[in-house]
Each structure stands twice: as C-alpha cells, then as structure tokens.
C-alpha cells in the first residue's frame, strides 16, 4: 500500500471517528441536564403534604442541580405570581439545555459522508486501489450511521428528560395550581387549552 493510500485511509478513519465522538456528546449533555432519577423523586414527593414538598425537594436534590434551584428560588418568594414566574424562568433554562447541541449529530453525519466522498475521490485520482476506496467509503458510512444513532439517542433522552421534569414540577408545585388564576405554570401536562394527554414538554408558558 502506497503512502498516499495509507494517508487517505487514516484521514477517513480519523474524520469519521471525530464526527461520531462529537455527535455522542449530545446525548451525554442531555443526560447531565436532566439530572438524576427525577421520576422516582416525584413519586416520593407525592406522598408528602403539599406544603412540605418544595423543602423536601431542596433537601434531597444534589447541590447546584436544576431541581434544587427550582425549590429554593420558588420558596424564596412569597407572591404566587412571582413563584410562577421563577418556575417558568427555570423551565425555559432547562429547555435550552436540553436543546443545546441537538443539531450536532445531523451536521456530523453529513460531514462524515461528505468527507468520505471527497477522500474516495482523492483515492481514485491517486490510484490507491479499490480496497482503499472501499475502506474510505466504509469508514465514512460508519461515521454517518454512528452520528445518526447519536441523534436518535439524544432526542429520546431529551423526551425522557422533559417527561421527568414535567412530572416533578407538577408534583412539587401542586400547591400553586389554584393560587393565581392569572398565571399558569406550563409544566406540559395539561395547561390551558391542552388536554392532559398531550405530549409533555418542559418549557416556559406565556404569562
């Protein structure tokens, strides 16, 4: 195998691996944003009196976690509308964190495929041989497939995270449900104009 063939093969493998590595950062980032087992935490809080849930959420949540900040910032204000506003701001923040990097896997899949086509063309022009061309295309295809899989994993993790966050918010802030008819927390579980069976989404509601 010529030096050009070795170089082109190495470049193809390296670019595909880099695209896959970048893509799989997104599911990991989503998992970190959603925190621990929020669904189990919500179930345990449901067994407590409503007025004790926020304090218990703050006590049981890890330091600097999103859920602990939710409990502390909502408890820090007395007015129901201010509590709703604080919760909505934090819901907007976690939504941004869940969406951050969502486009990486798709872009990486395209980049891996395009890089493979480019390097395969160079391999053909350099007369590197069919085996090198096949290796270059195979590596690029593998990188594109891995990136696409990362995108699916990230979307699934984000959906699970939103569902868990919505459930936690609904349980923890249940005392505010009827506190102020002018403000609504969009926990994604049946807000105004949305049936309770609608897809859940942690996002800020219009006020």
LINZIJO-V411549 format. One line per field, one symbol per residue. psi: psi as a letter, one per 40 degrees, with the letter a starting at -180 (. if undefined). Layout:
psi->???
This chain:
psi->hidddddddddddddddddddddedddddddddeaagdddddddddeiideedddddddeiiieiddddddddddeidhdddddddddddddddddddehededdddddddddddddddddddddefeidddddddddddddddddddddddddddddddddddddddddddedeededheeihhgeeffahehieeihihhihii.
